[in-house]
């Protein structure tokens, strides 16, 4: 942050919503990914809570955290099934109603046509007064209202949505971002070189956003740093490490929106 | 749960104490390990919080959780360095003093001899009225006071200490779990039959955990109950409901631990 409030501490909390974490069935990794992402953006993760899919618990935790910290990021509970109740709880915490967002309905209609049933329509519901959080990976967007960002629980989608959170944070430091695109190689191939480069640059954020579709598969690797020189050096290092690992189709692309 | 308190729900919370988790430097795995351990002992993990190494934050969270749940398990902050302040905070929460436990001093003296400095002596401090939690792995023990168990943060040591926690829990009933795997159908398709079955069995836990990747997509549906007979009947009911809804590729798989 070039200007004035350089010493101001900006804080965030993470609210992980999901029985599957509390039962031990699923190992959460979103907390670490969000912590690193926020760190690069100059925001301190000050607390995290993991709670079950219970309406009152979500409302209570959300209200406690959103009044205590500058930002709250929730993960999980925004899919189409009956246990996906995060949108309802966020709306209740803010005392507003849910409505079907026309952009999401349009997107779901394009995807599902006359198979757009009531379960899928659930995913179009956002609190009144809220705004959308882009989902560059797969499926409908997340949303934001007040100082709360509500993201998916699936790690790859959560990380993709985070890319649309950073620019909205009143952050301590400007973050630079560049994207390296790999085509025709899966995450299993790129994981080792990516991890090696990430470990060598602990101050940076490196994310992998896989894609797959009729035209092929691969991953967009997003590198983020406060230091543009380290960023450039690391992009070169990553490309070299990927090629050394046998990844042939790798190139830098325009940063994803 | 063959006997008496069959319907009694016993709950626990986990309090993860450590800046290294909130900075994203360390990936926590203790939550999952504790959740699984408690599940086997018939105790429901109802909430988890991750907080920094700040005295007031630890005291406040500990007091909130120990009054709300039957048990609290803390991890982290019991080593020899200046930021290891968990013992102080637990003592403060219970309004008691710390003292050097003679058993731990004896153990440390045997290990360190005249290298037993003041930093290492910190690890001998336990709250008055507390009891030790055995450490079968390495280093000094943890401790317990009231309904709180204070364990190490290092995963292997934490898991070892857990073995001395289970026998002290007033445990309810073991929870049984089975998993139905759907391939080639998304959550939008399975939501309606899943919800119908969930509504018919309010005492059970039914969760949907989607997956997708280059090899395909689908969802693991996890059913959990304390009643193995209801569990079996519900698995059969769910498979039938899914097939009736046009989901073809559905089968039971080995339950995740």
Interface residues (C-beta under 8 A of the other chain):
Chain A: X19 X20 X21 X22 X23 X24 X25 X26 X27 X28 X29 X31 X32 X33 X34 X35 X36 X37 X39 X44 X45 X46 X47 X48 X49 X50 X51 X52 X53 X57 X79 X80 X81 X82 X83 X112 X115 X117 X118 X119 X120 X122 X138 X154 X186 X202 X210 X212 X217
Chain B: X21 X22 X23 X24 X25 X26 X27 X28 X29 X31 X32 X33 X34 X35 X36 X37 X38 X39 X44 X45 X46 X47 X48 X49 X50 X51 X52 X57 X177 X187 X188 X190 X191 X192 X194 X195 X198 X199 X205 X206 X207 X208 X209 X210 X212 X213 X214 X222 X224 X256 X257
